[in-house]
Amino acid sequence: MTVRFIGAGPGAADLITLRGGRAIASAPVCLYAGSLVPAELLENCPPGARLVDTARMALEEIVAEMLAAHGAGQDVARLHSGDPSVFSAMAEQMRRLDAAGVPYEVVPGVPAFAAAAASLKRELTVPGVGQTVVLTRTSARATPMPDGEDLGTLGLSGATMVLHLAVQRIEEVAGELIPNYGADCPVAVVARASRDDEVILRGTLEGIAAEVRAAGIVRTAVIVVGRVLTASEFPDSHLYSAARCRD
């Protein structure tokens, strides 16, 4: 049997890869976080599949489900919201599967930050404005951040920054970023990106906290900070330049 860690996408049920959809359709056991994974995806599970909502399960309980399926010779579809390579807690599950000798695969998915950028209709790497994207979070209600990965340090470059799991601390986030980015720096908050109830807020670091509080956004949101959000005057990319095409 094989455990497949599958990126279930940012929220919309149709934002899943063909490979991920096939893996779900063939797995007799499906583990998913009910609070994050769209229920419509579970309709692709085969008839009689064991569906396990892991939203309130501890790590060892989740791994126990995988080991039980392994003992029964059953494949497992382990659904993670977005893409499992970022903030998914997949690593500790794989570490335990390695110790138990259980094989696994990873199927990538559409990450939340990509869905947010699509909703904003913005490219996060704009020529002459920003060519680096920092993906990070804050340490509140989560494991501590490693030394040197605080917002003040990460913001020294002025690179476009995308924060997950941080909207509850929007005041502190803005306060820590203003010294490097400026109070007038554009910022956007996209809650429930790609879903029918998606909410988009646009503003500046100085005023975004008030907008977030007024909208009642407390979770499932991505914060995007950087000048790329409003850039309109910038050089064309060399990628499609006439000079390159003649090379």
ZIGIPE-V626177 format. One line per field, one symbol per residue. phi: phi as a letter, one per 20 degrees, with the letter a starting at -180 (. if undefined). psi: psi as a letter, one per 30 degrees, with the letter a starting at -180 (. if undefined). burial: + if it has 16 or more other ideal C-beta (glycine too) atoms within 10 Angstrom, else -. A space follows every 10 residues. Layout:
phi = ???
psi = ???
burial = ???
This chain:
phi = .cededfene qffeecffff fffffdefcc dbeffcefff fffeffgnfe dceegdefgf fffffffffg femdfcedec fmdffcldmf gffffffgfe mefbccdfcf ffffffffff lceecegmda cccddbbdef lbffffgndf ffffeffmfg ccddlcffdg ffgfffegge enfeffbccd elgnefdgcc ccacgfdfff ffffemecal cdddcqfffc fcdbffffgd fffffef
psi = lkkjjkjflf ekfgikleee eeeeffkfkk kljffekkff efffklkgkj kjjgegklee eeeeeeeeee fghklkjjkk lbkffjhfge efeeeeeeef gklllkjllj leeeeeeeef hkkfjkkfek gkkkkaalfk glkkklkfgl eeeefefglk kkklhfffhe eeeeeffeee fkfgkkkkkj khkflfgkkk kkbleefeee eeeefgkflh lkkkklfffg kfjlkkkfeg leeeff.
burial = +-++++++++ +++-+++--+ +-++--++++ +++--+++-- ++-++---++ -+-+------ -++-+++-++ ---+++++++ ++++++++-+ --+--++--- -+-+-++-++ +++++++-++ -+-+-+--++ --++++++-- ---------- +--++--+++ ++++++++++ --++-+++-+ +---++++++ +++++--++- +-+++--++- ++----+--+ +++++++++- +--------- -------
